[in-house]
């Protein structure tokens, strides 16, 4: 079970990539959403987010035992956060690029309450900060697209 937790918790190995593994995890999630047919169609996309969230709470807690609290190797949270940033977003290069940029910003900046959520115990802290970063990013994408549409 420990090996399965590492495989899933590290975002299928993206957490082991050098230099900004969280960014690699987010990019992998974005590419899955872009290239896998019907991936972002509801309700499938919503269920995938819920399943990966639940698995992430478990796997994140297990992987923390080896690498420490919310270690850089844990990237399943980036998958979930990035997918939340993409919820209800049109499948366009602009929208996906905005979702990626905004999610990475909020994930790194840890604007409140993201920073506090990271302190939750076990896998909950691993996952919840990225969930909220994904929500913030999603709102920013929709607002930006609305502004662009309004003034173009």
Kinemage of the C-alpha trace (Angstrom):
@kinemage 1
@onewidth
@group {chain A} dominant
@subgroup {mainchain}
@vectorlist {calphas} color= white
{ca unk a 1} P 0.000 0.000 0.000
{ca unk a 2} L 2.908 2.345 0.681
{ca unk a 3} L 4.064 2.069 -2.960
{ca unk a 4} L 0.543 2.786 -4.223
{ca unk a 5} L 0.343 5.822 -1.925
{ca unk a 6} L 3.665 7.079 -3.327
{ca unk a 7} L 2.591 6.503 -6.937
{ca unk a 8} L -0.667 8.388 -6.463
{ca unk a 9} L 0.583 10.960 -3.955
{ca unk a 10} L 3.448 12.008 -6.195
{ca unk a 11} L 1.051 12.595 -9.083
{ca unk a 12} L 2.265 9.512 -10.962
{ca unk a 13} L 5.870 10.549 -10.408
{ca unk a 14} L 5.615 14.247 -11.270
{ca unk a 15} L 6.621 15.002 -7.685
{ca unk a 16} L 10.053 13.525 -8.362
{ca unk a 17} L 10.794 15.862 -11.263
{ca unk a 18} L 13.477 18.453 -10.508
{ca unk a 19} L 12.773 22.158 -10.309
{ca unk a 20} L 9.238 23.053 -9.269
{ca unk a 21} L 7.519 19.655 -9.097
{ca unk a 22} L 4.229 21.383 -8.220
{ca unk a 23} L 4.330 23.178 -11.541
{ca unk a 24} L 4.987 19.889 -13.335
{ca unk a 25} L 2.035 18.306 -11.506
{ca unk a 26} L -0.214 21.209 -12.498
{ca unk a 27} L 0.971 20.987 -16.095
{ca unk a 28} L 0.309 17.224 -16.195
{ca unk a 29} L -3.222 17.823 -14.874
{ca unk a 30} L -3.784 20.558 -17.447
{ca unk a 31} L -2.557 18.354 -20.293
{ca unk a 32} L -4.836 15.495 -19.203
{ca unk a 33} L -7.790 17.875 -19.219
{ca unk a 34} L -6.811 19.222 -22.648
{ca unk a 35} L -5.921 16.024 -24.507
{ca unk a 36} L -8.133 13.284 -23.022
{ca unk a 37} L -11.475 13.321 -24.846
{ca unk a 38} L -14.492 14.164 -22.668
{ca unk a 39} L -12.252 14.602 -19.590
{ca unk a 40} L -13.742 17.954 -18.598
{ca unk a 41} L -17.357 17.061 -19.330
{ca unk a 42} L -19.652 17.104 -16.327
{ca unk a 43} L -20.395 15.046 -14.300
{ca unk a 44} L -17.281 12.958 -15.109
{ca unk a 45} L -14.891 15.823 -14.372
{ca unk a 46} L -16.587 16.559 -11.055
{ca unk a 47} L -16.390 12.891 -10.007
{ca unk a 48} L -12.712 12.703 -10.980
{ca unk a 49} L -12.001 15.725 -8.794
{ca unk a 50} L -13.850 14.157 -5.846
{ca unk a 51} L -12.117 10.799 -6.274
{ca unk a 52} L -8.661 12.345 -6.615
{ca unk a 53} L -9.378 14.551 -3.593
{ca unk a 54} L -10.294 11.543 -1.427
{ca unk a 55} L -7.311 9.550 -2.684
{ca unk a 56} L -5.115 12.612 -2.135
{ca unk a 57} L -6.136 12.948 1.510
{ca unk a 58} L -5.135 9.322 2.081
{ca unk a 59} L -2.035 9.233 -0.143
{ca unk a 60} L -0.842 12.677 0.943
{ca unk a 61} L -0.964 11.593 4.583
{ca unk a 62} L 0.944 8.413 3.798
{ca unk a 63} L 3.624 10.114 1.696
{ca unk a 64} L 4.136 12.742 4.410
{ca unk a 65} L 5.388 9.928 6.643
{ca unk a 66} L 8.389 9.519 4.324
{ca unk a 67} L 8.985 13.045 3.024
{ca unk a 68} L 7.531 15.384 5.659
{ca unk a 69} L 4.608 17.799 5.966
{ca unk a 70} L 3.226 18.798 2.535
{ca unk a 71} L 6.531 17.853 0.922
{ca unk a 72} L 7.349 19.033 -2.598
{ca unk a 73} L 7.182 15.416 -3.795
{ca unk a 74} L 3.423 15.342 -3.135
{ca unk a 75} L 1.711 16.625 -6.271
{ca unk a 76} L -1.691 14.918 -6.309
{ca unk a 77} L -2.947 18.123 -4.693
{ca unk a 78} L -1.820 20.092 -7.748
{ca unk a 79} L -3.893 17.805 -9.969
{ca unk a 80} L -7.023 18.469 -7.912
{ca unk a 81} L -6.397 22.207 -7.562
{ca unk a 82} L -5.661 22.610 -11.259
{ca unk a 83} L -8.799 20.713 -12.212
{ca unk a 84} L -10.884 22.895 -9.873
{ca unk a 85} L -9.366 25.925 -11.607
{ca unk a 86} L -10.660 24.459 -14.896
{ca unk a 87} L -14.236 23.730 -13.752
{ca unk a 88} L -16.823 25.346 -16.053
{ca unk a 89} L -14.004 27.004 -18.041
{ca unk a 90} L -14.256 26.904 -21.843
{ca unk a 91} L -11.771 24.625 -23.539
{ca unk a 92} L -9.700 27.335 -25.171
{ca unk a 93} L -5.982 27.995 -25.052
{ca unk a 94} L -6.565 31.370 -23.364
{ca unk a 95} L -8.855 29.973 -20.664
{ca unk a 96} L -6.584 27.013 -19.905
{ca unk a 97} L -3.490 29.244 -19.829
{ca unk a 98} L -5.224 31.628 -17.428
{ca unk a 99} L -6.301 28.716 -15.212
{ca unk a 100} L -2.732 27.442 -15.087
{ca unk a 101} L -1.195 30.842 -14.331
{ca unk a 102} L -3.762 31.820 -11.710
{ca unk a 103} L -3.608 28.426 -9.994
{ca unk a 104} L 0.180 28.467 -9.804
{ca unk a 105} L 0.063 32.023 -8.440
{ca unk a 106} L -2.409 31.215 -5.665
{ca unk a 107} L -0.727 27.903 -4.849
{ca unk a 108} L 2.653 29.595 -4.396
{ca unk a 109} L 1.451 32.874 -2.836
{ca unk a 110} L -0.659 31.077 -0.183
{ca unk a 111} L -3.079 34.000 0.256
{ca unk a 112} L -5.289 33.536 3.332
{ca unk a 113} L -6.949 31.252 4.213
{ca unk a 114} L -4.783 29.020 2.029
{ca unk a 115} L -1.811 29.301 4.392
{ca unk a 116} L -3.931 28.285 7.408
{ca unk a 117} L -5.480 25.344 5.583
{ca unk a 118} L -2.023 23.959 4.828
{ca unk a 119} L -1.613 23.423 8.580
{ca unk a 120} L -4.500 20.945 8.800
{ca unk a 121} L -3.397 17.463 9.911
{ca unk a 122} L -2.194 14.717 7.599
{ca unk a 123} L -3.465 14.667 4.032
{ca unk a 124} L -6.156 17.265 4.754
{ca unk a 125} L -3.577 20.045 4.855
{ca unk a 126} L -1.959 18.723 1.697
{ca unk a 127} L -5.217 18.866 -0.230
{ca unk a 128} L -7.256 21.746 1.179
{ca unk a 129} L -4.803 24.541 0.427
{ca unk a 130} L -4.795 23.524 -3.238
{ca unk a 131} L -8.580 23.185 -3.303
{ca unk a 132} L -8.944 26.815 -2.200
{ca unk a 133} L -6.157 27.944 -4.550
{ca unk a 134} L -8.104 26.216 -7.328
{ca unk a 135} L -11.319 28.004 -6.335
{ca unk a 136} L -9.545 31.383 -6.287
{ca unk a 137} L -7.974 30.645 -9.669
{ca unk a 138} L -11.311 29.555 -11.115
{ca unk a 139} L -12.984 32.768 -10.001
{ca unk a 140} L -10.145 34.828 -11.497
{ca unk a 141} L -10.366 32.974 -14.813
{ca unk a 142} L -14.104 33.580 -15.067
{ca unk a 143} L -13.726 37.235 -14.085
{ca unk a 144} L -10.894 37.765 -16.583
{ca unk a 145} L -12.834 36.094 -19.401
{ca unk a 146} L -15.895 38.182 -18.540
{ca unk a 147} L -13.844 41.405 -18.621
{ca unk a 148} L -12.240 40.443 -21.925
{ca unk a 149} L -15.641 39.604 -23.400
{ca unk a 150} L -17.204 42.776 -22.064
{ca unk a 151} L -14.565 45.103 -23.482
{ca unk a 152} L -13.617 43.406 -26.711
